[in-house]
Amino acid sequence: MQNGKLSIDPAFVVAPVNRRVFGSFVEHMGRCVYGGIFEPGHPTADDAGLRGDVLELVRELGVTAVRYPGGNFVSGYKWEDGVGPVDDRPTRLDPAWRTIETNAFGLNEFMEWATKADVEPIMAMNLGTRGLQEAIDLLEYANHPQGTALSDARIEHGAKEPHGIRMWCLGNEMDGPWQLGHKTAEEYGRLAAETARAMRQFDPDLELVACGSSGRHMPTFGAWEATVLEHTYDVVDLVSAHAYYQLDGDDVGSFLASSVNMDLFIREVVATADHVGAKLSSSKKINISFDEWNVWYLREMQESGLPEDWTVAPRISEDAYTALDAVVVGSLLITLLRHSDRVTAACQAQLVNTISSIRTEPNGPAWRQSIFHPFALTARHAQGQVLDLRVDVPMLATAKHGDVPVLDSVATWDAGEGRLAVFVVNRDPAEPVAFTTDLRGFGEVRLTEAVLLGGDDLFAANTVEEPDRVVPRPHTSSTVDGTTLRAELPAASWSMFLLEVSR
């Protein structure tokens, strides 16, 4: 058995845990909205048609912010179609996902849902087929108190108080040729800068996100960020990053090491942003909004294609996630937390039904997918400060990523409560690791909870018939001896250890 050792000390701090890292994403794609968060007539639905069972699971998941309404969908979306009397709203074709959009659910319905779910809204705007004027119209409609045509229209539509949306995404994946209104970096950078300046004339304190690359694999990656930020550096706060991962064939080892790619992606975007800042002699730092990330079996969707017939809310990418997928999601969360000094927002895509943590059936139950559990546990217990670990672990050979550390780990420390949380993934697909953590910097500690996912039956998944087949189970091998935590980490597993420090 291999040995892996961590050393954790409260003096070595990366950054505070940013609660926005536990964000999610609601797009008008598949059944995420219709039949997901919104299903009038469902036994649990309220007077607004919002599913109560889904709201309960969203709160349990610990989601803090939700990006809306897309995604590819937003690049062809007219926000005005989704406000006002529902009977007067137009039905449109959505070419992004080849569906019919009824517009029965729009901005004000989303804001009501966000309030009930207790999440912060992150609003994306259409800079694909639309531009500056439509963006500032949406801002005025959503945020201005009253006394103008647009703000008074919102009041007439039933939203008396301004929505007060603080964080706005300037378009979506504009580097992608699949995107309606796809632009070059030069074209997009100029439009994003113009739009950002106009929005700041309305409210200088908004938080604005420029589109970064749709993935590290994009041929324009790096050059795109550099050009866009040269235009927008002074008027935006964040640049976006998107990444999806999937198991290719039987290469479990590379899949378990997916976060190595995410880690490199983050480092390269930070380096590019800081290079632009240096060129501009700016002391400002641009942070990252990793506002789309997840495991997504995109290749399967591409092979099957989008629906041939135009229909309302068809089933698209309703991936049934396995225990192995949950381990990878746990590892991706570890990476996001480890970069808390520069990744200050993140959104797992998506929330319900479509590549989601939560699944539903029409007029039926809602249940937790396997990936629900590492997200919920990390969101609940990662509190206080992210700590900079000292790691002494063996390397593991992978086909895609070369040699990688066999363990992926992060720790958070809540000094006020005296609570330490340690999250660790064993990336080895075949062998357990004897895990030791030196905690002498904390003094005497007590283990209060230890759970794991994975390790066996890696391809089990939760279903409507068996909603609890994949759940966290006790980590029975874990012990604390004075200032040392010990455990045997099963192959291909995610573990969480909670410790209380004597004060």
N, C-alpha and C positions, 0 to 999 in steps of 0.2 A: 504494500500500500504506500502511495506517495504521501509526503508530509507537506503541509502548507502552514505558514505562520504569518499572522498579522500583529502589528504593534500599534496601539491606539492611545493617543494622549490628548487630553482636552486643550492643551496649549497650542496645538497645530490645527488652525481653523482655515477652511477654504472660503466659506461665505455662509450667511444665514440660509436656511431652507426657505426658498421662495414658494409660497403656496400656489402661485400660478402654474408651477411645473405640473400640478395635478389637474390639468385642464383636459377637456374632451372636445368633441366636434360633432355638430349636428348639421348635416347637409340634406338638401332635397334630393336624395339618391336612394333608389330602392324603397325600402319600407322603414327608413330611419325616422321620418316625420310621420307619414300617413301609415297608421298601423303600428307605429313605434311609440313615440311620445304622445301622439294625437290620434285618438280613436273614439269619436262620439258614439255613444251607444254601448260601449264596453261596460261590463258590470262594475268596474272600478272607476269609470270616467266621471269627472266632475262636470259642473254646468258648462264649462268651457271646452269640454271634450278631451281633457288631458287625462291620460291613464294614471290612476293613483298607484297601481302596483309598480309601474315604471318609475314614478317619482320616488317611491320608497326605496327602490333599488339604487337610483341615482344618488340619493342621500347616503345610503350605506356605502356606495362605491367611494365616496369622499371627493367627488368632482368639485373643483373650486371655480372653474371658468369654462365657458363653452363658446367656441367659435361657430359663427352662423352667417349666412346660409350656404356657404360653400367655400372652397371646393370648385371643381369645374363648373358646377351649376351656376355659380354667381357671375361667370363671365358672359352669360346671355340673359341675365335676370334684370327685370324692371321692377324695382322695389315698390313702385306705386301700384303695381298689380295686386300686391298682397295687403293693402290697407283699405279701409272703408267698409261699407256694407258687403257682407260676403256674397249676397245674391247679385251684386253689381260687379263683382270681380271677374275679369276675363280668364278664360281657359286658354293656355298656351302650350305649344310644343317645346320641350326641352331637348335640344339636340345633343347636349353633353352626355346624357344617359338614355337618350331615345325613349322618353316617356312623355306622358301628358301631365302637365302641371295645372291643378285646379285652382291654385291660389287660395284655397280655403284656410290655409295657415300661412301667416306672414309675420311682419315685424312685431306688431302689437301682441299677437298671440304668443310669439316666441318670448317677448319680454314678460308676459304674464307667467309663462311656464318657468322662465329663469328665476323669477321672484319666488315662486312656489318651490323650486328645486334648490333655492339659496345658492345660486351660482352667479358669477360675474359674466356679463355678456362681452364677447369680443366680436365686433361686427366687421365682416368683409364686404368690400364694395366692388362694383363692376367697373374695372378699367380695361375690359376686353372690348365689348361692343359699345361701351359708354365712356364717359370721361369726367372732367372737372365739374361741370355744371350739375350733373346728376349727383355727384358725390356731395357737393355742398348743399344741395337741396335735401338729400337724405339726412345730413347732419342737422340742418335747421329743423326739419320735421321731427327728428328724434329728440333733440336736446334743447331747443329754444323754448323758454317757458310759455310765452303766449304773445299775442299782439301782431303776428304776421300771418300771411295767408297759409303758410305751411304748418306753423305751430298751432294755429287755430283749427286747421284741418285735423291734426292729431287729436286735439281736444274733442272735436265733433265726432271723431271715430271712437271715442270712449276712453282714451288715454289722457286723463286730465293733467297729470304731472309729467314733466319731461323725463325721458328715460335716463339721461345722464350717462350715456355710454362713453367710457374713457379711452378704450383701446380699439383702434381701427386698422384693418389690413388693407393696404393699397393694392387691391387686385389679388389674383391667385395664379400662381405657376405661369407667369407670362413668358417664361423662357421655353415653355413646352409647345411644340408644333401642333399638338392635339387641342390646344386651348383656343376657344373662340377669341379672336382679336390678338392672337400671338404676335409678339413684337420683338424686335432686336433689343439688345441691352440699351443701346443709345436711345431708341424710341421710347422704351418703357421708362428709363431713368428720367428722361425729360418730362414725361407725362406725370410720373409719380412725384417729382419735385414740384411741378406746378400745382398739382392737387394738394400736396402737403402744405405748401405755402398758403394756399387759399383757405384750407381748413384752419390753419393757425391764425388767420385773420379773424375767424369766428371765435376760436378758443385756443390760446397759445399753450395751454397745459395738456392737450390731448397727447396720448401715446400712440405713435404711428409706426407701422411695420411695413418696410419695403419688401417686395418679393425677392427672395434669393433663389437659388437653384432648386429645381424639382427633385433633385437627387444628385449624389456625388458622381453618378455614372454619366451625367449629361455632358455632351462634348463641349459645351460652353462653360462648364463649372469653373469657378475661380475668376475667369475673365468676366463672366456675367456680374458677379458680386462687385468686382473692382469698378466696372463701368457704371453700374447702377449707383453705387455708393459715392462715386465722384460727383454725380449729379445731386444726390439726396442727403449727403452726410450731415449737413447742418440742420436739416428739417425733419429727419426721422430719428427714432430711438432704437429700433430693432431691425434686423434683417431676418427673413424667414428661412427655415430649412425643413425639407420633407424627406422622409426615408421610410421605406417598407421592406420587410424581409420575409423570406419564405424558405421552407425546406426544399432543396433541389435533389430529387432522387432519394438516395439513401445516405447522403452526406450529412449525417447528424452532427459530426464534429464541427464542420464549418458553420452550420446553422446555429449551434450553441455559442459560437464565437461572433455572432452578428454584431454585437455591441462594439467590437473592435473597429468595424467600419463606421459606426455612428461616432465613436470617439475621434477617429481620424477626421471625419467630416466636420465635427465641431471645431477641432484644432485648426483646420485649414481655413474655415470661414473666419474664425477669430483672427488668424494671421493676416488674411486678406483685408479685413476691416481695419485692423491696426495699421497696416501698410498704407491704406488710403488716408487714415487719420494723420499719419506721419507726413505724407505728401502735402496734406493741407495744413500742416502745422497746428493741428487741433488737439486740445487736451481731452476732448470728449471721447467716450468709449461707446461704440455701438455694440449692443448685446444681441443675443439670438433668441428668436421665438421659434422653437421647434414645433410648429403648429400643425404638423401632420406626421404621425409616426405610428407604426404598429407592425404586427405580423399580418401579411395580406397575401393570399394565394392568387395574386394578380394574373399569373400566367393561365390559370384555369379559367378565369373570367375572359381573358383575351381569346383563348381557344374556343370557348363556347359562344363568344360574341354577345353583343347587347341584344335586347329583345327585337325581333323582326317587326312585330306589330306595336304601334303606339298605344300604350296602356297606362293606367294610373297606378303608380307605386308597385311595379312588379318586383319579384324577388331577385335582387342583384347582390352577388358576393356575400351571401349569408354563410360565411365560413363557420364550420363547427370546429372550434379550437380544442386542441389536445393538451394533455399535461405537458408535453414537450414544448408546445407553443407558449404555455404559461411560464415555463422556465426562461425562455428567451425574452418574453415581455418583462419579467422580473429583472433580467440582466440589462435591458434597455433603460429601465427606470433607474438602476444603479448608475449607469453612465450619465443620465441627465442630472441626477443629484450631484455626482462627482464634479460636474462642471457648473455648479450653482453660481460661481462667480461671474459667468458670462451667459449661461442659459437661464434666462429669467422668466420665461413662459414656455409652456409646451402643451400640446393638445393631442391626446391619443385619438386616432381616427378609426372608427366612429363610435357613437355611444350606443345605439340600439339597432339591432338586426343586421345592418350592413357593416361588415368587418368590425364586429362590436363585442363589447363586454357583456351586454344584455341582449337576450333574445325574447321574442314574443310570438304568440300565435293569435290570429284574428279572433276576437271574442273569447280568447282562451288565456292561458297562463303566461307569465313572464318568468324567466329564470336566468341564473348567473352562468355565464360561460367560464371555462377554466381560467381564462386570462383576467377575469374579474378579481380573483383572489389576491394575486401579488400586487395589483394596483391598489385595492382597498386597504390591504395591510400596510403597504408602504405609505399611502396617503394618511392613514390614521396614526402611524407611529414614527414617521420621520419628522421630528420636531426639533426646533432650536437651531443648532449650527451643524453644518456639514464639516466633518473632520478630514484632515489629510493623513491617510494611513501610510504606514511603512510596511511594505509587503515583501515577503521572502517565500516564493512559491516556484515550483517547477514549471517549465515551459511545455506546451502541448503543440504538436505539429497538426496543422489543418491544411486542407487542399486549397482553400480560397484565401486565407488570411496569413499563411505562413505560420511561424511559431508564435504562440500566444500564451500569456499566463494562464495556468490551469484554473485559477480562481479569479472571479470578478467580484469586487466587494466595495462597500461604502459603509460608513457609520455616521450617525447623527447624535448630538449630545444636547439635551435640554438641561442646562445647569440649574435653572429655577426649580425644576421638578426632580432633579437628580436622576434622570432617566437616560439611558444609553440604548440605542438601537443599532444592531449590526445586521446587514443584509449581505448575503454571499451566495454566489452561484459556482457550482462545480461544473466546469465546461467539459470535463472528460466524459465521453459517451459510454465508457466501458468500466472505469475503475473508480472506486471511492477514494477520498482524500482524508487523511487524519489531520484535523484542523485544530490549531492552537492560536489563541489570541491573548497577547500580553496586555493586561489592563492595569499595570502597576501605577500609572499616572492618576488613576481614579481612587486608589486605595481599595478598601474592602468592597466587593460587589456581590449582589445576589441575583441569580437568574430567576426571572419571574415568568417568562414564557419562551418557548422555542417550538417553531413549527417548520414544516418543509412541504414542498410540492415536487412532484417528479420522482425520479429514482427507480420507479418500476411502472409497468403498464403505461409507457410513455405516449401511446397512441389512443388512450382512452379519452373520451370527450363527454361532456354533459349534453343531455338531450331533453326534450319535453317529457319523455318517458322516464329518464334517469337524470334528473336535474342536479343531483349531488354525487355523481359518480367520481368527479375530480374535485376534491376539497382539501384544504390544508390539514395535515395530520401531525400529531405530536412528534417532536424530535427527541426520541427516547434516549439517544446516546449522549446527549449534551449534559455537561456538568461544569460547575465552577469550583475551583480549589483556590481559595484565597483571592489572588488577583489574576488568575488564569482561567479562561474559558476554553473548554475542550469539547470536540464533537467529531463524529465520523460523518462526513458529507457523502451521501450516496452519489453514484455516477449520475450525471445529467439531472441535477437537482438545484432548486432554489430554497434557501433557508433564511429564516429571520430569528434573531435572538434578542430578547428584551431583558435589560439588566437594570437593577436599581442600586444606586450608590449610597452607601451609608454616609450620613452627614451629622 
